[in-house]
Amino acid sequence: MVYQVNREFNSEINKFGCMMMSIIYLAFKKQGKEMTHEAVKAIYDMGKKTAGIGGLPIIGADCYINDLVGLSKIAGWPLTFVGKFEPTVKVENDWLIVQKWRYDRTGFEHFVVGKQANYTGLNTVEGRDFDRRTVEYDPIGHSKTVGNGYIKRITAFK
């Protein structure tokens, strides 16, 4: 498994690459491929140089993804953006989801790939979902934000 904290990656990916890694993971999953460090570096380099929505680079400063669908196209599988939702949403079985986790004590937020099948958002407390079993791929491996936090938002693709 390829993680953003690998020393083969630059410090920007190491620190801020979780959404990028999640999108690349989903695109490769749709193609039936395994991610490699070389492929991630090539996609990152191309995303820095390629204009996306509004003429901004697909991957901006601090690995901010300006164009989620554009990034998935570079990774070889154009995902269709469905929307951003509260964690209480019932996820459709054909959705691919990226969860945004938050750990209030540190203020850190972290993106991971969620398991889409049968996700119901029923494990919520005051609108916060703490169910770590819904994580399919964590770009860090075992994030403290996921381990101690809650799902703040879900971004869905098809």
Contacts in CASP RR format, 6 or more apart in sequence:
PFRMAT RR
TARGET T0000
AUTHOR 0000-0000-0000
METHOD contacts of the structure
MODEL  1
MVYQVNREFNSEINKFGCMMMSIIYLAFKKQGKEMTHEAVKAIYDMGKKT
AGIGGLPIIGADCYINDLVGLSKIAGWPLTFVGKFEPTVKVENDWLIVQK
WRYDRTGFEHFVVGKQANYTGLNTVEGRDFDRRTVEYDPIGHSKTVGNGY
IKRITAFK
1 35 0 8 1.000
1 137 0 8 1.000
1 141 0 8 1.000
2 21 0 8 1.000
2 35 0 8 1.000
2 36 0 8 1.000
2 37 0 8 1.000
2 40 0 8 1.000
3 21 0 8 1.000
3 139 0 8 1.000
3 140 0 8 1.000
3 141 0 8 1.000
4 13 0 8 1.000
4 14 0 8 1.000
4 17 0 8 1.000
4 18 0 8 1.000
4 20 0 8 1.000
4 21 0 8 1.000
4 139 0 8 1.000
4 140 0 8 1.000
5 14 0 8 1.000
5 140 0 8 1.000
5 141 0 8 1.000
6 14 0 8 1.000
6 37 0 8 1.000
7 14 0 8 1.000
8 37 0 8 1.000
8 41 0 8 1.000
9 37 0 8 1.000
9 40 0 8 1.000
9 41 0 8 1.000
9 44 0 8 1.000
12 62 0 8 1.000
12 63 0 8 1.000
13 20 0 8 1.000
13 21 0 8 1.000
13 40 0 8 1.000
13 44 0 8 1.000
13 63 0 8 1.000
15 62 0 8 1.000
15 63 0 8 1.000
16 62 0 8 1.000
16 63 0 8 1.000
16 64 0 8 1.000
17 63 0 8 1.000
17 139 0 8 1.000
18 110 0 8 1.000
18 111 0 8 1.000
18 112 0 8 1.000
18 139 0 8 1.000
18 140 0 8 1.000
19 63 0 8 1.000
19 65 0 8 1.000
19 68 0 8 1.000
19 98 0 8 1.000
19 111 0 8 1.000
20 43 0 8 1.000
20 44 0 8 1.000
20 59 0 8 1.000
20 63 0 8 1.000
20 65 0 8 1.000
20 71 0 8 1.000
21 35 0 8 1.000
21 40 0 8 1.000
21 139 0 8 1.000
22 98 0 8 1.000
22 111 0 8 1.000
22 112 0 8 1.000
22 113 0 8 1.000
22 137 0 8 1.000
22 139 0 8 1.000
23 65 0 8 1.000
23 68 0 8 1.000
23 71 0 8 1.000
23 72 0 8 1.000
23 75 0 8 1.000
23 79 0 8 1.000
23 98 0 8 1.000
24 35 0 8 1.000
24 39 0 8 1.000
24 40 0 8 1.000
24 43 0 8 1.000
24 71 0 8 1.000
24 75 0 8 1.000
25 35 0 8 1.000
25 113 0 8 1.000
25 137 0 8 1.000
25 139 0 8 1.000
26 72 0 8 1.000
26 77 0 8 1.000
26 79 0 8 1.000
26 96 0 8 1.000
26 98 0 8 1.000
26 113 0 8 1.000
26 157 0 8 1.000
27 71 0 8 1.000
27 72 0 8 1.000
27 75 0 8 1.000
27 76 0 8 1.000
27 77 0 8 1.000
27 79 0 8 1.000
28 34 0 8 1.000
28 35 0 8 1.000
28 39 0 8 1.000
28 75 0 8 1.000
28 77 0 8 1.000
29 96 0 8 1.000
30 77 0 8 1.000
30 79 0 8 1.000
30 96 0 8 1.000
31 76 0 8 1.000
31 77 0 8 1.000
39 75 0 8 1.000
43 71 0 8 1.000
43 74 0 8 1.000
43 75 0 8 1.000
44 59 0 8 1.000
44 63 0 8 1.000
46 58 0 8 1.000
46 74 0 8 1.000
47 57 0 8 1.000
47 58 0 8 1.000
47 59 0 8 1.000
47 71 0 8 1.000
47 74 0 8 1.000
48 57 0 8 1.000
48 58 0 8 1.000
48 59 0 8 1.000
48 60 0 8 1.000
49 57 0 8 1.000
50 57 0 8 1.000
50 58 0 8 1.000
50 70 0 8 1.000
50 74 0 8 1.000
51 57 0 8 1.000
51 58 0 8 1.000
52 58 0 8 1.000
52 66 0 8 1.000
52 67 0 8 1.000
52 70 0 8 1.000
53 66 0 8 1.000
53 67 0 8 1.000
53 70 0 8 1.000
56 66 0 8 1.000
56 67 0 8 1.000
57 66 0 8 1.000
58 65 0 8 1.000
58 66 0 8 1.000
58 67 0 8 1.000
58 70 0 8 1.000
58 71 0 8 1.000
58 74 0 8 1.000
59 65 0 8 1.000
59 66 0 8 1.000
59 71 0 8 1.000
60 66 0 8 1.000
65 71 0 8 1.000
68 79 0 8 1.000
68 81 0 8 1.000
68 155 0 8 1.000
68 157 0 8 1.000
69 78 0 8 1.000
69 79 0 8 1.000
69 80 0 8 1.000
69 81 0 8 1.000
70 78 0 8 1.000
72 78 0 8 1.000
72 79 0 8 1.000
72 157 0 8 1.000
79 96 0 8 1.000
79 157 0 8 1.000
79 158 0 8 1.000
80 157 0 8 1.000
80 158 0 8 1.000
81 155 0 8 1.000
81 156 0 8 1.000
81 157 0 8 1.000
82 95 0 8 1.000
82 156 0 8 1.000
82 157 0 8 1.000
82 158 0 8 1.000
83 155 0 8 1.000
83 156 0 8 1.000
84 153 0 8 1.000
84 154 0 8 1.000
84 155 0 8 1.000
84 156 0 8 1.000
85 153 0 8 1.000
85 154 0 8 1.000
85 155 0 8 1.000
85 156 0 8 1.000
86 127 0 8 1.000
86 153 0 8 1.000
86 154 0 8 1.000
87 99 0 8 1.000
87 121 0 8 1.000
87 124 0 8 1.000
87 127 0 8 1.000
87 128 0 8 1.000
87 129 0 8 1.000
87 150 0 8 1.000
87 151 0 8 1.000
87 152 0 8 1.000
87 153 0 8 1.000
87 154 0 8 1.000
88 121 0 8 1.000
88 124 0 8 1.000
88 127 0 8 1.000
88 129 0 8 1.000
89 121 0 8 1.000
89 154 0 8 1.000
90 119 0 8 1.000
90 120 0 8 1.000
90 121 0 8 1.000
91 97 0 8 1.000
91 116 0 8 1.000
91 119 0 8 1.000
91 120 0 8 1.000
91 121 0 8 1.000
91 154 0 8 1.000
91 156 0 8 1.000
92 116 0 8 1.000
92 156 0 8 1.000
93 116 0 8 1.000
93 117 0 8 1.000
93 118 0 8 1.000
94 116 0 8 1.000
94 158 0 8 1.000
95 116 0 8 1.000
95 156 0 8 1.000
95 157 0 8 1.000
95 158 0 8 1.000
96 113 0 8 1.000
96 116 0 8 1.000
96 156 0 8 1.000
96 157 0 8 1.000
96 158 0 8 1.000
97 113 0 8 1.000
97 114 0 8 1.000
97 116 0 8 1.000
97 119 0 8 1.000
97 154 0 8 1.000
97 155 0 8 1.000
97 156 0 8 1.000
97 157 0 8 1.000
98 111 0 8 1.000
98 112 0 8 1.000
98 113 0 8 1.000
98 114 0 8 1.000
98 154 0 8 1.000
98 155 0 8 1.000
98 157 0 8 1.000
99 111 0 8 1.000
99 112 0 8 1.000
99 113 0 8 1.000
99 114 0 8 1.000
99 134 0 8 1.000
99 135 0 8 1.000
99 151 0 8 1.000
99 153 0 8 1.000
99 154 0 8 1.000
100 109 0 8 1.000
100 110 0 8 1.000
100 111 0 8 1.000
100 151 0 8 1.000
100 152 0 8 1.000
100 153 0 8 1.000
100 154 0 8 1.000
100 155 0 8 1.000
101 109 0 8 1.000
101 110 0 8 1.000
101 111 0 8 1.000
101 112 0 8 1.000
101 143 0 8 1.000
101 145 0 8 1.000
101 146 0 8 1.000
101 149 0 8 1.000
101 150 0 8 1.000
101 151 0 8 1.000
101 152 0 8 1.000
102 108 0 8 1.000
102 109 0 8 1.000
102 145 0 8 1.000
102 149 0 8 1.000
102 150 0 8 1.000
102 152 0 8 1.000
103 109 0 8 1.000
103 110 0 8 1.000
103 144 0 8 1.000
103 145 0 8 1.000
103 147 0 8 1.000
103 148 0 8 1.000
103 149 0 8 1.000
104 149 0 8 1.000
105 148 0 8 1.000
106 144 0 8 1.000
106 145 0 8 1.000
108 144 0 8 1.000
108 145 0 8 1.000
109 145 0 8 1.000
109 152 0 8 1.000
110 138 0 8 1.000
110 139 0 8 1.000
110 140 0 8 1.000
110 143 0 8 1.000
110 145 0 8 1.000
110 146 0 8 1.000
111 139 0 8 1.000
112 135 0 8 1.000
112 136 0 8 1.000
112 137 0 8 1.000
112 138 0 8 1.000
112 139 0 8 1.000
112 143 0 8 1.000
112 146 0 8 1.000
113 135 0 8 1.000
113 136 0 8 1.000
113 137 0 8 1.000
113 138 0 8 1.000
114 134 0 8 1.000
114 135 0 8 1.000
114 136 0 8 1.000
114 137 0 8 1.000
115 133 0 8 1.000
115 134 0 8 1.000
115 135 0 8 1.000
115 136 0 8 1.000
119 134 0 8 1.000
121 129 0 8 1.000
121 131 0 8 1.000
123 129 0 8 1.000
123 130 0 8 1.000
123 131 0 8 1.000
124 130 0 8 1.000
128 150 0 8 1.000
128 151 0 8 1.000
128 152 0 8 1.000
129 150 0 8 1.000
129 151 0 8 1.000
130 149 0 8 1.000
130 150 0 8 1.000
130 151 0 8 1.000
131 151 0 8 1.000
132 146 0 8 1.000
132 147 0 8 1.000
134 151 0 8 1.000
135 146 0 8 1.000
138 146 0 8 1.000
END
